[in-house]
Amino acid sequence: MKQQEFFSSRWALIISVLGIAVGTGNIWRFSRVVAQNGGGSFLIPWVIFLLLWSVPLIIAEFAIGKYARLGPIGAFGKIAGKNFSWMGAFIVMVATGIMFYYSVVTGWCLRYFFSAASGNLMSVDNHLDYWNNFASGNLPLLFHFISVSIVAYIVYRGITNGIEKFSKILVPTLLIILFGLFVRAITLPGASEGIKYFFTPDINIILDYKVWLNALTQNAWDTGAGWGLIMTYAIYMRHKEDISLNASLIAFGNNSISLIAGITIFSTVFALSSVDAMQQISQSGPANTGLTFIYLPKLFGQLSESIFINSIFASAFFLALFFAALTSLISMVELATRTLIDFNVGRRKAIILVSVICFLLGLPSANNMNVLINQDWVWGVGLLVSGAFIAFAILRFGVDRFRTEVINGIGSDVKIGIWYNAIIKYLIPVQVIVLVSWWMISSVSWDPEWWNPFHTENAGTALFQWGLVIIIFIIFNNYMYKKTVENNK
């Protein structure tokens, strides 16, 4: 099947892929994890794992997508061999499983933007009750539907007229808003204490292995590495487009945005909090919503004596959060849509199917917070398995051949050295084994019935759901390979 559509320029590609990487995890999860792991002490291993996990996998995804010109199922068939299309299907399942509940989270952000813009959010006395009333009502269903509808329209318009066009609007606007909030935050009286804590390391905390594990986890979550999303966008790279430079720009750009968001939140909380600032930033709340939807709205109400001014800053924050969620959701819907296109389903029919399924299978998460928490746990940890599968595919292809022919091939401005071989062969698998083992062992300690697949967060529920989909995909492996690879030659 001849490639019909490409991103119009390097700028269009980078800004669109940056939209994948920059999501809610950069804004609310990053600050919470930094606070829980010693502030500046966390940043050192976080940067190290950016180089050892995120950059190598983002390079791999760009290279695989550009080389195969197929979604993950077909790409794995071409790279790893016809017996391993099921691994690509697992990657699709992980990203799609996240898509089902991520559209709900996107709806939350949109709802809070409207609430802040109307001034209602600033007049709330108890933000915990306000959140609970919202989450337990029917409004999450409505905003889930709105989010899916917006994204479906954008993806339906295609790459250049849809994803590229809207990314050029959404991502720069998001960055402008974040920078404006950043400037306001660091000029607040007392903000310097937050910045000091954010960047000051403690050698005793740095030596704690949990800090390193959490740093690796954060990189796995917030850069888009291993999701299969960048692999999908790379299908639409021009032939002479560089891989390594683009991947590095995305990785470092994403983490720079995390730093800006982190400084903004730390400065705001330290400047305005009347209680222990670290306790407030560290709190998780239901589905890790405590900082974003419960505590920060309260702080926005303390920025000034004017409800109008406070509402403007709160509106800007939640609009930025909505845009961050929306651009990430767009890539998840495009991945699912492209998967169906590889099975020779037209884009129009594919996007209708994906959007309907996304809405229907997102309803349980919109209705029940425990379902959302369960899916976040299962497919969030599953991202690490996806990363391992990508490394395996490269090993099957031949690491040195992959580096010299695919990464350093046509259009390569920056050549990748032999160090890449060692990272893919050894470091990525070791990181996955250590981190997944740690998460599973931890789940055993907090749940005596760790084997029970019907509990919300434990080893049993993750292994059961992974095992179920892997068995199904292995059974249909040959069919998937034939439909996506042989029929698209």
C-alpha positions as CSV (number, residue, x, y, z in Angstrom):
1,M,0.0,0.0,0.0
2,K,1.6,3.3,-1.1
3,Q,1.9,6.0,1.6
4,Q,-0.6,8.7,0.7
5,E,-0.1,11.4,3.3
6,F,2.9,12.9,5.1
7,F,3.5,15.7,7.7
8,S,4.2,18.8,5.7
9,S,7.4,19.8,7.5
10,R,9.8,18.9,10.3
11,W,8.1,21.6,12.4
12,A,4.7,20.0,11.8
13,L,6.0,16.6,12.8
14,I,7.8,17.8,15.9
15,I,4.9,19.9,17.2
16,S,2.5,17.0,16.6
17,V,4.7,14.4,18.3
18,L,5.3,16.9,21.2
19,G,1.5,16.9,21.6
20,I,1.8,13.1,22.2
21,A,4.4,13.4,24.8
22,V,3.1,16.4,26.7
23,G,0.0,15.2,28.6
24,T,-1.5,15.4,32.0
25,G,1.4,13.4,33.4
26,N,3.7,16.3,32.8
27,I,1.6,18.7,34.8
28,W,0.0,16.9,37.7
29,R,1.8,13.6,38.0
30,F,5.3,15.0,37.7
31,S,5.0,17.5,40.5
32,R,3.4,15.0,42.8
33,V,6.2,12.4,42.2
34,V,8.9,15.0,42.6
35,A,7.4,16.0,46.0
36,Q,7.2,12.4,47.1
37,N,10.8,11.7,46.2
38,G,12.8,14.5,47.7
39,G,12.5,17.4,45.2
40,G,15.9,18.0,43.6
41,S,17.0,14.6,44.6
42,F,14.6,13.1,42.1
43,L,15.7,15.2,39.2
44,I,19.1,13.6,38.9
45,P,17.9,10.0,38.2
46,W,15.0,11.4,36.2
47,V,17.5,13.0,33.7
48,I,19.6,9.8,33.7
49,F,16.6,7.7,32.7
50,L,15.6,10.2,30.1
51,L,18.9,9.1,28.4
52,L,18.7,5.4,29.2
53,W,15.0,4.8,28.6
54,S,13.1,7.6,26.8
55,V,15.5,8.7,24.1
56,P,16.5,5.2,22.9
57,L,12.8,4.1,22.7
58,I,11.7,7.2,21.0
59,I,14.4,6.8,18.5
60,A,13.3,3.1,18.0
61,E,9.6,4.2,17.5
62,F,10.5,6.8,15.0
63,A,12.7,4.3,13.1
64,I,10.2,1.5,13.1
65,G,7.3,3.6,12.0
66,K,9.3,5.3,9.2
67,Y,10.8,1.9,8.0
68,A,7.6,-0.2,8.2
69,R,5.0,2.5,7.2
70,L,2.5,0.4,9.2
71,G,0.9,0.5,12.6
72,P,2.4,-1.6,15.4
73,I,0.8,-4.9,14.4
74,G,2.2,-4.8,10.8
75,A,5.4,-3.1,11.9
76,F,6.2,-5.9,14.3
77,G,5.5,-8.4,11.5
78,K,8.0,-6.7,9.3
79,I,10.7,-6.0,12.0
80,A,10.5,-9.0,14.3
81,G,9.0,-11.5,11.9
82,K,5.6,-13.0,11.1
83,N,5.4,-14.9,14.4
84,F,5.4,-11.7,16.5
85,S,2.6,-9.5,15.2
86,W,0.9,-10.3,18.4
87,M,3.4,-8.2,20.3
88,G,2.4,-5.2,18.2
89,A,-1.2,-6.0,18.9
90,F,-0.4,-5.9,22.7
91,I,1.1,-2.5,22.3
92,V,-2.0,-1.3,20.5
93,M,-4.1,-2.8,23.3
94,V,-2.1,-1.0,26.0
95,A,-2.5,2.4,24.3
96,T,-6.2,1.7,23.5
97,G,-6.9,0.6,27.1
98,I,-5.4,3.9,28.3
99,M,-7.5,5.7,25.7
100,F,-10.8,4.4,27.1
101,Y,-10.2,6.1,30.5
102,Y,-8.0,9.0,29.3
103,S,-10.9,10.4,27.4
104,V,-12.7,10.6,30.7
105,V,-9.8,12.4,32.3
106,T,-9.8,14.8,29.3
107,G,-13.4,15.5,30.1
108,W,-12.6,16.3,33.7
109,C,-10.2,19.0,32.5
110,L,-12.7,20.5,30.2
111,R,-15.4,20.5,32.9
112,Y,-13.1,22.3,35.4
113,F,-12.1,24.8,32.7
114,F,-15.8,25.8,32.2
115,S,-16.3,25.9,36.0
116,A,-13.3,28.2,36.4
117,A,-14.2,30.4,33.5
118,S,-17.7,30.9,34.8
119,G,-16.4,31.9,38.2
120,N,-18.2,29.0,40.0
121,L,-15.0,27.2,40.9
122,M,-13.7,30.2,42.9
123,S,-16.8,30.5,44.9
124,V,-16.6,26.9,46.2
125,D,-16.1,26.4,49.9
126,N,-15.2,22.7,50.0
127,H,-13.3,21.6,46.9
128,L,-13.2,17.9,48.0
129,D,-17.0,17.9,48.2
130,Y,-17.2,19.7,44.9
131,W,-15.0,17.1,43.2
132,N,-16.9,14.2,44.8
133,N,-20.3,15.6,43.7
134,F,-19.0,16.0,40.2
135,A,-17.3,12.6,39.9
136,S,-20.3,10.8,41.3
137,G,-22.8,12.5,39.0
138,N,-23.7,12.3,35.3
139,L,-21.5,15.2,34.1
140,P,-18.4,13.0,33.6
141,L,-20.4,11.0,31.0
142,L,-21.3,14.2,29.1
143,F,-17.8,15.5,29.1
144,H,-16.4,12.1,28.1
145,F,-18.7,12.2,25.1
146,I,-17.6,15.7,24.2
147,S,-13.9,14.8,24.4
148,V,-14.4,11.8,22.2
149,S,-16.4,13.8,19.7
150,I,-13.8,16.6,19.4
151,V,-11.0,14.1,18.9
152,A,-12.9,12.0,16.4
153,Y,-13.5,15.1,14.3
154,I,-9.8,16.0,14.3
155,V,-8.6,12.5,13.4
156,Y,-11.3,12.1,10.8
157,R,-9.8,15.1,8.9
158,G,-6.6,13.2,8.5
159,I,-2.9,14.0,9.1
160,T,-2.3,17.4,7.5
161,N,-5.8,18.9,7.7
162,G,-6.5,17.3,11.1
163,I,-3.8,16.3,13.5
164,E,-1.1,18.6,12.1
165,K,-3.4,21.6,11.7
166,F,-4.9,21.4,15.2
167,S,-1.5,20.5,16.9
168,K,-0.1,23.7,15.5
169,I,-2.8,25.5,17.4
170,L,-3.1,23.5,20.5
171,V,0.5,22.9,21.4
172,P,1.8,26.5,21.0
173,T,-1.2,27.8,22.9
174,L,-0.6,25.3,25.7
175,L,3.1,26.4,25.9
176,I,2.1,30.1,26.0
177,I,-0.4,29.5,28.8
178,L,2.1,27.4,30.8
179,F,4.8,30.1,30.4
180,G,2.4,32.8,31.5
181,L,1.4,30.8,34.6
182,F,5.2,30.1,35.2
183,V,6.0,33.8,35.2
184,R,3.1,34.6,37.6
185,A,4.1,31.8,39.9
186,I,7.8,32.6,40.3
187,T,6.9,36.3,41.0
188,L,4.7,35.4,44.0
189,P,6.1,36.2,47.4
190,G,7.7,33.1,48.9
191,A,8.0,31.3,45.5
192,S,11.7,31.1,45.9
193,E,11.4,28.6,48.7
194,G,9.5,26.2,46.3
195,I,12.1,26.7,43.6
196,K,14.9,26.0,46.1
197,Y,13.3,22.8,47.3
198,F,12.6,21.8,43.7
199,F,16.3,22.0,42.7
200,T,18.2,21.1,45.9
201,P,19.3,17.5,46.0
202,D,19.9,15.5,49.2
203,I,22.6,12.8,48.9
204,N,20.8,10.5,51.4
205,I,17.6,10.6,49.3
206,I,19.4,10.1,46.1
207,L,20.8,6.8,47.4
208,D,17.3,5.5,48.0
209,Y,16.5,2.9,45.3
210,K,12.8,3.8,45.3
211,V,13.7,7.3,44.1
212,W,15.5,5.7,41.1
213,L,12.6,3.4,40.4
214,N,10.1,6.3,40.5
215,A,12.3,8.3,38.2
216,L,12.3,5.5,35.7
217,T,8.5,5.1,36.1
218,Q,8.0,8.8,35.4
219,N,10.0,8.7,32.2
220,A,8.0,5.7,31.1
221,W,4.8,7.5,31.7
222,D,5.3,11.1,30.5
223,T,7.5,11.0,27.3
224,G,5.3,8.8,25.2
225,A,8.2,6.2,24.8
226,G,7.0,2.7,24.3
227,W,3.3,3.6,23.7
228,G,3.3,2.9,20.0
229,L,2.0,6.4,19.4
230,I,5.2,7.9,18.1
231,M,5.6,4.8,15.9
232,T,2.2,5.6,14.4
233,Y,3.0,9.3,13.7
234,A,6.3,8.2,12.3
235,I,4.5,6.4,9.5
236,Y,3.8,9.9,8.1
237,M,7.4,11.1,8.3
238,R,8.9,12.3,5.0
239,H,11.6,9.9,3.6
240,K,14.4,12.4,4.1
241,E,13.3,13.3,7.7
242,D,15.9,12.7,10.4
243,I,15.2,10.2,13.1
244,S,17.7,10.8,15.9
245,L,17.5,14.6,16.0
246,N,13.7,14.6,16.0
247,A,13.6,12.0,18.8
248,S,16.1,14.0,21.0
249,L,14.1,17.2,20.4
250,I,10.9,15.5,21.5
251,A,12.4,13.9,24.6
252,F,14.2,17.0,25.9
253,G,11.4,19.3,24.9
254,N,8.9,17.1,26.8
255,N,11.0,17.0,30.0
256,S,11.7,20.8,29.8
257,I,7.9,21.3,29.8
258,S,7.7,19.1,32.9
259,L,10.3,21.3,34.6
260,I,8.3,24.4,33.8
261,A,5.1,22.9,35.1
262,G,6.9,21.6,38.2
263,I,8.4,25.0,39.0
264,T,5.0,26.6,38.5
265,I,3.2,24.3,40.9
266,F,6.0,24.3,43.5
267,S,6.2,28.1,43.5
268,T,2.5,28.5,43.7
269,V,2.0,26.0,46.6
270,F,5.0,27.3,48.6
271,A,3.8,30.9,48.2
272,L,0.2,30.4,49.0
273,S,0.0,27.3,51.2
274,S,-0.8,27.9,54.9
275,V,0.1,24.3,55.8
276,D,2.8,21.9,54.9
277,A,3.5,22.5,51.2
278,M,5.0,19.1,50.5
279,Q,2.1,17.4,52.0
280,Q,-0.2,19.2,49.7
281,I,1.8,18.6,46.6
282,S,2.3,14.9,47.5
283,Q,-1.3,14.1,48.1
284,S,-2.8,11.7,45.6
285,G,-6.5,11.8,46.2
286,P,-8.9,9.6,44.2
287,A,-7.2,8.4,41.0
288,N,-4.3,10.9,41.8
289,T,-6.6,13.8,41.4
290,G,-5.9,15.4,44.8
291,L,-3.4,18.1,43.8
292,T,-5.0,19.1,40.5
293,F,-8.8,19.1,41.2
294,I,-8.9,19.6,44.9
295,Y,-6.0,21.5,46.2
296,L,-4.9,23.8,43.3
297,P,-8.4,25.3,42.8
298,K,-8.3,26.2,46.5
299,L,-4.9,27.9,46.0
300,F,-6.1,29.8,42.9
301,G,-8.7,31.4,45.1
302,Q,-6.0,32.8,47.2
303,L,-4.0,34.5,44.4
304,S,-5.6,37.9,44.9
305,E,-8.7,39.6,46.4
306,S,-10.4,39.6,43.0
307,I,-12.5,36.5,42.1
308,F,-12.3,37.7,38.4
309,I,-8.5,37.6,38.4
310,N,-8.3,34.3,40.2
311,S,-10.8,32.8,37.8
312,I,-8.6,33.9,34.8
313,F,-5.6,32.1,36.2
314,A,-7.6,29.0,37.1
315,S,-9.2,29.0,33.7
316,A,-5.8,29.3,32.0
317,F,-4.4,26.4,34.1
318,F,-7.3,24.0,33.3
319,L,-7.4,25.1,29.6
320,A,-3.7,24.2,29.4
321,L,-4.4,20.9,31.1
322,F,-7.3,20.2,28.7
323,F,-5.1,20.9,25.7
324,A,-2.4,18.7,27.0
325,A,-4.9,15.8,27.5
326,L,-6.5,16.5,24.2
327,T,-3.3,16.3,22.1
328,S,-2.4,13.0,23.8
329,L,-5.9,11.6,23.3
330,I,-5.7,12.5,19.6
331,S,-2.6,10.3,19.2
332,M,-4.3,7.4,20.9
333,V,-7.4,7.6,18.7
334,E,-5.1,7.9,15.6
335,L,-3.2,4.7,16.7
336,A,-6.5,2.7,17.0
337,T,-7.7,4.2,13.7
338,R,-4.5,3.5,11.9
339,T,-4.6,-0.1,13.1
340,L,-8.0,-0.6,11.4
341,I,-6.7,1.2,8.3
342,D,-3.9,-1.4,8.1
343,F,-6.7,-4.0,8.1
344,N,-8.0,-2.2,4.9
345,V,-10.8,-0.4,6.7
346,G,-11.4,3.1,5.3
347,R,-10.5,6.1,7.6
348,R,-14.1,7.3,7.8
349,K,-15.4,3.9,8.9
350,A,-12.4,3.3,11.1
351,I,-12.8,6.6,13.1
352,I,-16.5,6.0,13.5
353,L,-15.8,2.5,15.0
354,V,-13.0,3.7,17.2
355,S,-14.9,6.7,18.6
356,V,-18.0,4.6,19.3
357,I,-16.0,1.9,21.0
358,C,-13.9,4.5,22.9
359,F,-17.1,6.1,24.2
360,L,-18.8,2.8,25.2
361,L,-15.7,1.2,26.8
362,G,-14.9,4.5,28.6
363,L,-18.4,4.6,30.3
364,P,-17.3,2.2,33.1
365,S,-14.4,4.5,34.0
366,A,-16.7,7.6,33.8
367,N,-19.2,5.9,36.1
368,N,-16.9,4.3,38.6
369,M,-13.6,5.6,39.9
370,N,-12.4,2.1,40.9
371,V,-12.7,1.0,37.3
372,L,-10.6,3.9,36.1
373,I,-8.0,3.2,38.8
374,N,-7.9,-0.4,37.8
375,Q,-7.4,0.4,34.1
376,D,-4.8,3.0,34.9
377,W,-2.9,0.4,36.9
378,V,-3.1,-2.5,34.4
379,W,-2.3,-0.6,31.3
380,G,0.1,1.9,32.9
381,V,2.3,-0.9,34.1
382,G,1.7,-2.6,30.7
383,L,3.6,0.3,29.0
384,L,6.8,-1.1,30.4
385,V,6.0,-4.5,28.8
386,S,5.4,-2.6,25.5
387,G,8.9,-1.0,25.8
388,A,10.4,-4.5,26.3
389,F,8.6,-5.8,23.2
390,I,10.0,-2.9,21.1
391,A,13.5,-3.8,22.3
392,F,12.8,-7.5,21.5
393,A,11.7,-6.6,17.9
394,I,15.0,-4.7,17.3
395,L,16.9,-7.7,18.7
396,R,15.1,-9.9,16.2
397,F,15.9,-7.6,13.4
398,G,19.5,-7.2,14.4
399,V,20.5,-4.3,16.6
400,D,23.5,-3.2,14.6
401,R,21.6,-3.6,11.3
402,F,18.7,-1.6,12.8
403,R,21.1,1.2,13.9
404,T,23.1,1.4,10.7
405,E,20.4,0.8,8.1
406,V,17.2,2.1,9.6
407,I,18.2,4.8,12.2
408,N,21.3,6.1,10.3
409,G,19.8,5.6,6.9
410,I,18.3,8.1,4.4
411,G,17.8,11.5,5.9
412,S,19.9,11.0,8.9
413,D,21.5,14.2,10.1
414,V,22.8,12.8,13.4
415,K,24.4,9.4,13.4
416,I,23.8,7.1,16.4
417,G,26.9,5.2,17.7
418,I,27.4,1.7,19.0
419,W,26.3,2.7,22.5
420,Y,22.7,2.3,21.2
421,N,23.3,-1.4,20.8
422,A,24.1,-1.9,24.5
423,I,21.1,0.1,25.7
424,I,18.7,-2.0,23.5
425,K,20.4,-5.3,24.2
426,Y,20.9,-5.0,28.0
427,L,19.7,-1.8,29.7
428,I,16.1,-1.7,28.4
429,P,15.4,-5.3,29.4
430,V,17.0,-4.9,32.8
431,Q,15.0,-1.7,33.5
432,V,11.8,-3.5,32.6
433,I,12.5,-6.6,34.7
434,V,13.5,-4.5,37.7
435,L,10.6,-2.1,37.5
436,V,7.8,-4.6,36.8
437,S,9.2,-6.9,39.5
438,W,9.2,-4.0,42.0
439,W,5.7,-2.9,41.1
440,M,4.4,-6.5,41.4
441,I,6.2,-7.2,44.7
442,S,4.9,-3.9,46.1
443,S,1.3,-4.9,45.1
444,V,1.7,-8.2,47.0
445,S,2.7,-6.2,50.1
446,W,-0.3,-4.0,50.0
447,D,-2.9,-6.7,49.0
448,P,-2.8,-10.1,50.8
449,E,-5.0,-11.4,48.0
450,W,-2.5,-10.3,45.4
451,W,-3.5,-13.2,43.1
452,N,-7.2,-12.0,42.9
453,P,-7.9,-10.7,39.4
454,F,-11.0,-8.8,40.6
455,H,-9.2,-6.4,43.0
456,T,-8.5,-2.9,41.8
457,E,-4.7,-2.7,42.0
458,N,-2.6,-5.8,42.4
459,A,-0.4,-8.2,40.5
460,G,-3.3,-10.6,39.9
461,T,-5.5,-8.2,38.0
462,A,-2.6,-7.0,35.8
463,L,-1.4,-10.5,34.9
464,F,-4.9,-11.7,34.3
465,Q,-5.8,-9.0,31.8
466,W,-2.4,-9.1,30.1
467,G,-2.5,-12.8,29.8
468,L,-6.1,-12.8,28.4
469,V,-5.3,-10.4,25.6
470,I,-1.9,-12.0,24.8
471,I,-3.5,-15.4,24.4
472,I,-6.2,-14.0,22.1
473,F,-3.6,-12.1,20.0
474,I,-1.3,-15.2,19.7
475,I,-4.3,-17.2,18.5
476,F,-5.0,-14.6,15.8
477,N,-1.3,-13.8,15.0
478,N,-1.1,-15.4,11.6
479,Y,-4.4,-13.7,10.5
480,M,-3.2,-10.3,11.7
481,Y,0.2,-10.7,9.9
482,K,-1.5,-11.6,6.7
483,K,-4.0,-8.8,6.8
484,T,-1.5,-6.0,7.8
485,V,1.7,-7.1,6.1
486,E,1.0,-9.4,3.2
487,N,-2.1,-7.5,2.0
488,N,-0.3,-4.1,2.2
489,K,2.8,-5.0,0.2
